[in-house]
Amino acid sequence: MLEFRTADGREIRTRTDVGGWFPRREGREVPVLYDPEDPEQVRIDDFRGRGNFDDLFFAVGGAAFAVIGLSALGWL
């Protein structure tokens, strides 16, 4: 559950994917990004909340598998 106050003073309580691989502690203050026209569409404004963690994880994982595969074929 995520609770925050919009710039115009509305209090919003909504569910969001705040768990993921590294859950955040309940009661902790975090910066959020939200659509002012639909504030229930919210994300935590950090590396994970912006989707960068997943992108980095899959890029590094893909590169590692490519190196392993090319090595196994004798191309490296």
C-alpha positions in Angstrom: 0.0 0.0 0.0 1.3 3.5 -0.9 -0.1 6.7 0.6 0.8 10.2 -0.5 -0.5 13.7 -0.9 -0.7 15.2 -4.4 0.6 18.7 -5.2 -3.0 20.0 -5.0 -3.5 18.4 -1.5 -5.5 15.3 -2.3 -4.7 12.3 -0.2 -4.2 9.1 -2.3 -4.0 5.5 -1.0 -3.3 2.9 -3.7 -1.5 -0.3 -4.4 1.6 -0.4 -6.4 4.5 -2.8 -7.0 6.6 -1.6 -4.1 7.8 -5.1 -3.2 9.8 -6.6 -6.1 13.1 -8.2 -5.4 14.0 -5.9 -2.5 10.9 -5.0 -0.5 10.8 -1.5 1.1 10.0 -1.1 4.8 6.5 -0.1 5.8 6.2 3.5 7.0 9.3 4.7 5.1 9.0 7.9 3.1 9.8 7.7 -0.5 9.6 10.1 -3.5 6.9 9.2 -6.0 6.0 9.9 -9.6 2.4 10.1 -10.5 0.0 11.3 -13.2 -1.8 14.4 -11.9 -4.9 13.4 -13.9 -4.8 9.9 -12.5 -2.8 9.9 -9.3 -3.5 6.2 -8.6 -1.1 5.5 -11.4 2.0 5.9 -9.2 5.6 4.7 -9.1 8.3 5.1 -6.6 10.9 7.6 -8.0 14.1 5.6 -7.6 16.3 3.3 -9.7 14.0 0.3 -9.3 10.7 2.3 -9.6 11.8 3.8 -12.9 12.4 0.2 -14.3 16.2 0.7 -14.5 17.0 -2.2 -12.3 15.1 -4.8 -14.4 16.7 -3.4 -17.6 20.2 -3.5 -16.1 19.7 -7.0 -14.7 18.6 -8.4 -18.1 21.3 -6.6 -20.0 24.0 -7.9 -17.7 22.5 -11.4 -17.7 22.1 -11.5 -21.5 25.7 -10.3 -21.9 27.0 -13.0 -19.5 25.1 -15.8 -21.4 26.4 -14.5 -24.7 30.0 -14.6 -23.5 29.5 -18.1 -22.0 27.9 -19.3 -25.3 30.5 -17.8 -27.5 33.3 -19.3 -25.3 31.7 -22.7 -25.4 31.6 -22.5 -29.2 35.3 -21.5 -29.2 34.6 -18.1 -30.8 36.2 -16.2 -27.9 
